[in-house]
Amino acid sequence: MTHTKYLGSASFYRQALSLGLPVMLQVLIQNLVSLIDNFMVAGLGDVKMSGVNITNTLLFVFFVALNTLVSAGGIFMSQFNGAKDERGMQNTFRFKLIAAMGLAGLFIMISTVFPAQILGLLVNVNTQGPEIVVQGKIYLSVITLTFLPIAISVAIGSSLREIGIVRPPLVITVIATLINTFLNWVLIYGNLGAPRLEVAGAGYATLIARMCELIMFIVYIRKTRPAFYIKARTVFMVNLKLFISILKKGGIIFLSEMSWVITETVMIAAYNGRGGAEIVAGMAAAWAIANIFMLVFGGIHTAVGVIVGGTLGRNELELAQEQARWLRTGAIIMGVFVAIIEAFSVFIIPIVFGNLSVDAQQVTRGMLWVISFYMPLWTYLNAQFATARSGGDAIMGAWVDGSVNTIVFLPAILLLTFFTGLGPIEIYAIVKITDFIKVAIAHWQLHTGRWIKNLANEHRQDPVSI
């Protein structure tokens, strides 16, 4: 197979898959463990599972913010790697560490000072809200301690992937998730003579696994010394000009992602108020299964970032445009394939979540079908965003997400919530139609060519600078 305008050669897609598959496998393992976590907690009943779920909504916000910051650095990391600029990679890694640790500190403070207020907002009008918040606070009090190790691990793992080292992060993740799963079994239900800690046990299992993950990452980079490796005492020896440039890109991406997170959180709070614990638990179960299939997004971002970003860093601008177009086509094909499998995943609901109520299982089933319908659209949209960010165009995401989320998406959620009797699944299905508008705006933005930039050349690092 030779390449055409919209399809790359077989060898090109093999290269993309060699980069994306280890990342997707890593996410698959993480999400399978999340599914197992939910399965184990579901055995405690709808209320306790709901308490863990609303806490995981806060974790979702943290992960999005964290990945936004490290992905801003990733734009530069991939291009500096393509340009073989080791000093640039090191300074980019410094940015990632400082930004990630700062964000973790902020979330630790918020979670410690305002736990009940934050969790209460997510189940404000739920008929079993107070009971759910009590369980959420127990889980949050432990899970807060994971923010810092997660932040450092993500900074290291993402940097390894951005320079093409994709298998070691996968191995480390496999080990950490196996530890998490085993400890869940031990601590939630009190097996092997351990105390039965229930919701708190799930938190302690995650904390221990995250600490093990961080130790493994640190040992690995100290032993192998990848191109971005720095000694701990030099973390704050930043190149201020580059730091500010990344921060500017990161700030724009952060605003874009936060507009999406805020609207998604408002939507979660809206549909959580459409009943009792069966709604919260049912939606949580649906996303626990759906997140397994969301693995394609990480693979797409990694493949586009490494391939297109590296090509831009070598100053092969026309080839980068072609590669990005081929990858976007591949993203649609992958999205259709994943959507078909996801639609049939409803058959595992009685097996995995048999302990949930019949009403909760019905919510899970309907939500999974809606998510499956939108999957091809989302894979393409992710490929569009990854294309823009590979060249440092952070404005596109801010423009697309910010405009659609605030002008269309959020008002639609509020109108459907307050002026209709629609259930949570129907509300979600309707408001997500706005993603078609995002794709159209992103297509227009990419067509302008503003994203086609060699950032490595613009920010080439002096070998003697720090």
N, C-alpha and C positions, 0 to 999 in steps of 0.2 A: 504493500500500500504506500503510494506516494502522497505527499501533502497537496491539499487544495486550499482555496481561500479560507474555508471555515473548518476544515478538518486537517489535523496534522498527520504525520506518518505514524506507522505502528511503533517505530523505535522512539518517536517523541513521546507517545503516550506511555510506553514502557518506562521511560525516564521519569515522567510525571508520577506514575504509579509507584516507582521505587522510592520516591520521596514522600508521597502522600500515604501509601499503605501502612508503613510503620506508625505514622501519626494516628491514622484511623484505627489501627489495631490497639494503640495505646488508649485512645478515647473509648473504644469498644470495651476494653477491659475495665476501665474506670466506671463506665456506665453500667456494665453488667454487675459490678460490685454494688453500685448504687441501687440497682434493681434488687439485688440480694438483700441489701440493707433495708429497703422498703418492704421486701417480703418478710424479713424477720420482725421489723417493727409493726407490720400489719397484724402480726399474730397477737399484738397487745391490744388491738381494737381500733376503731375509727378515730376516737378522740386523741389517743397517744400518737397515732400516725400523723394526725393533723397537726399536733404540736411540733413534731419534727419537721413537717412540711413547711410551716410558716417560718420557722427558723432558717430552713434551706432557701427561702425566698431572700432573706438578708444575705446569705452566702452567695446566692446568684448575683446580687448587686455587687458584692465584693469581687467576685470572679470576673465579671464584665469590666469593672473599673480597672482591676489589675491587668487583665489581658489587653485592655486599651492602652495602658501605659507601656507595657513591654512590647506591644506591636508597633508603637510609635518608634521605639528604639530598633525594632526589627526591620523597619524600612531601611534604616541606615546600616544595620548589621549585614543584611543581605548584599547591599551594594558595595560596602567596604570589602566584603568577602570576595565579590566578583572582581574588584580592583586590586586584591591582594594587599590591602592596607591594614596591617596588623595593629598599628597604633590607633587607627580609627575604630577598629573592632573593640579594643580595650576600653577606649573612652566611652563607647556606646554601652558596653557592659556596666561601666560605673554608673551611668545614668539609670540603667534598669534597676540595679541594686538599690540605689538611693531612693528612687521614685517608689519602688515596690515596698520597701521598708517603711517609708513615710506614710503610704496609703494604709498599710497594715496597722500602724500606730493609731491612725485616725479611726479606723473601724473598731479597734480594741477599746478606745475611749468611748465611742458612741454606744457600743454594745454593753459596756460596763455601767455606764451612767444612766442610760434610757432603755433598758431591756423591755419592760412592760409596755412602755409607750409605743415603741416600734412594733412589737408583735401585736399589740392591740389594734393598731391601724389596719392590719391585714384581715382581721375578723371582727371588725367593729359592729356589724349588724348581724353576725352569724348567731343563730339561736343557741349555740353551745360555745360561744366565744370565750367566756371566762375560764371554762375548763380547759380549752385548747391552749390558752395563753399560759396557764400554770405549767403544763407539760413543755411548752416551748421554752419557757424560762429555764427549766432544769437542763434542757439540752444545750441552750445557748451559753449557759454559764461555763460549760466545758469546752464547747466548740470555739469560743472566742480565743482560746489559747492556741488554736491552730493557725491563726491569721499570719503570724510572722514566719513560721517555717514554710507555709504555703507560698508566701511572697518570694522568699529567697529561692525556693525550688523552681518556681515558675520562671524566674529571671534566668536561672542557669539552664533549665531544660529548653526553654524557647531559643536561647542563644545557640545551643548545640544544634538544634534543628535548622536554624537559619544559616548555618555554615555547612549544612549537608550531613551532619552527624545525627542520624535519626534512630538508630537501633539501641544505643545505650540508654537513652531516656525511656524507651519502651521496656527494656529489661528491668530498669529501676522501678517503673510504674507497676509492672507485673508483681514484683516482689512485695512492694508496699501494699498493693491491693489485696494480695493473698493474706498478708498480715492483718489487714483491716477486717477481711471476711472472717478469718479464724477467731479474732478477738471479739467480733460481734456475737458469734455463736457462744463464746465463753461468757462474756460479760452481760449481754442482754438477758439471757435466761439462766445464768448461774451454773453453767456446765463445768465439769472437771473440778468441782469443789469451790469455784469462785462464787462470790456473792451475786445474787440476782439484782442487777442495777437497772434493768429495763431501759428507759429513754437515756438516762445518764450513761449506761453502759455503751450505747451506740456512740456517744460523744467521746468517751475515753478510748474506744477502739480506734476512732478516727485520729485522735490526738497522737497516740503511740505510733500509728502507721505513718503519719505525716512527719514525725520526728525521725523515724527510720529512713524515710524517703530523702529528707534533707541531708542526713549523714552520708547516705550513699552517693548523692550528687557531689557533695564536697570532696569525698574521697576520690571519686572518679576524675574530677577536673584537676585535683592536686597531682594525681598520678600521670594523667595523659597530657596535661598542659596544652589545651586547645588554644587557637590563635588569640582568643579574647581573654585568656587567663590573666588574672592580676593577683598580687598578694593582698591579703586582708588589710595591711597597714596603708595601702595606696588607694583604698576605695574612694576616699574623699579628695584625691588629687585629680580633680576633673579639669577637662578642657572647657572653660566657661563658654566660649563661643559655640562649640558644638552642643553643649548641654542646653543652652538657650534655644538653639535651632530645633533640637528634638522636642523640647518642652513646648515650643510653639505648635509643632505638628501634633504632639500629644494632646495639647489643650483643645485643639479643634476636634480631633478624633474623640476625645473624652466628652465634649459637649454633645457630639453626635450620638455616641453610644448611650449617654445618660438620658437623652431625650427619649430614646427607645426604651431604656430600663424603666424610666418613670411611668411612661404610658403602659408598659407591660404590668408594672406593679399596681397601677390604678385598676387595670383590667382584672388582675387577680383578686384585688380587694372587692371589686364589683361582683364578680361571680361567686366569691366566697359567701356573699350575703344572700345568695339565692336559696338558702336552705340551712342544713345543719352540718354536722361533721361528715356526712356522706358525700357532700359536694367537695369539701376540701380534700378528703381522702381519695375520692374517685379521680379528681383532677391530678392529684399527686401521683397516683398509680399510672395514669395515662402518660404523664411526662416521664416517669421512670422508665417506661417502655420506649416511648418516642425518642428519648435522649440517646438510646442505643444507636438509632439511625441518624442522629445529628452528627455522628462521627465524620460524615462526609465533609462537613464545613471546615474542620481542622485540616483535613487532607487537602482540600482545595486551597486554603490560605497558604499552607506550607509550600505546595507545588508551585503556585503562582509567585509567591514571594521569592523562593530560591531560584526558579528558572528565569522569570521575567526580571526580577530585581538584579540577579547576577548579570544578565545580558545588558541591562541598562548600565550597570557599573562598568562593563567592558566597552561602553559607548556604541554598542550595536543597536541603534534605536529602531531602525526599520524591522529588524528581526524580532525585537521585543514586542512590537505591535502585532506581528503575525502570531507569535507564541501565545500572547494574551488572548487573541481571538480563538485560536485552537483550543485553549484551555476552557474558555467560556462555553464552547460547543460541547466539550467533554463533560462539563459540569451538568448540562441539561440532560445528557444521556444517562449519566450516573444518577441524577435525581429521579428520573422515571423508573429506573431499575430498583432503586431503594424504596420508592413509593409503593410499588407493587408488593414487595416483601412486607413492608410495614402494614399494609392494609390487611394482610393475612395474620398479623401478629395478635389480632384480637382473640385467636383461639387459645392463647396461653394465659389469658386473664383468669379463668377459673382455677388454673393450676398454680399460678404464682400468687394471685390475690384472692384465693378461695376463702380466706378468713375475713375478708371485708363483706359488708352487707350487700344484698342483691342490688339495692339502689346505687351504691358506690360503684359496683362493677358495671352497671349500665352506663353510668357517666363515663367511666374509663373507656368503654367500647366506642361510644359515640365520638368522644374527643379524638381517639386514635384515627378514626376514619377521616375526620376533618383535617388533621395534621398531614395524613398521607396525601390528600388532595393537593395541598399546597407545597409539598416537598420539591418538585421540579422547579417551581418558581423560586423557592428559597435558595436552592443550589446555584441557580443562575445569578441571583442577586448577590450572593456571597462572592461569586467569581468576579462580578463587576466591581464590588468594593475592594477585593484583593488586588485587582488590576490597577485601580487608581492609587492604592497605597503603596504598591511596588515602586511607583515613581515619586512618591511623596506628596501626592495630591490628597490632602486631608480635607480640603474644602468640599469635595464632592459628597463625601459621607455626611458631613454636617448639613449641607444643603438638602440632600435627599431625605435623611432621617428627620432633621429638624423641621423642615417645612411640612412634610406629610404628617408626621406624628402630632405636631401642635395644631395644624390647621384643619386636618381631616380626621385622623385616627382618634385623638382624645375626645373631641366633641361627639364623635359617633358613639364611643363607649358610654359617655354620660347620657346622651339622648336615649340610647337603647336601654340603659339601666333604669332611668327614672321615669320614662314615658311608655315603656312596654312591659309585658309580662313574660318576655322571652327568657328561656333558661340559659345557663352559662355556655353550653355548646353552640347554641344558635347565635348568641352574641359574638362569640369568638369567630365563628365562620363568616359572619357578615363583616365585622370590622377588619378582618385580614384581607378583604378585597382591596384595601388601600395599598397593599404591597405591589399590585400591578402598576399603580401610579409611580411607586419608587423605581421599578424597573425601567419605566419609560424615561423618567428624569435622569437616571444613571446612564442610560444609553446615550442620551443627548450630551451629557457632560463628558463621557469618554470620547465621543466623536469629535469634540473640540481639540483633543490631543494635549491638553494641559498637563496630563499626568506623565508625559514622555520626557523624563528628566534624568540626567546622570548626576545624582546627588553626591556620589563618591568623588567625582571630579571637582564639584563645587566646594566640598568640605574636606579635601585631601589633607591628611594630618602630617604635620612636620615630624620627622622621625625623632627629634630630640624633645618634642613637647610632651607634656603630661596632661 
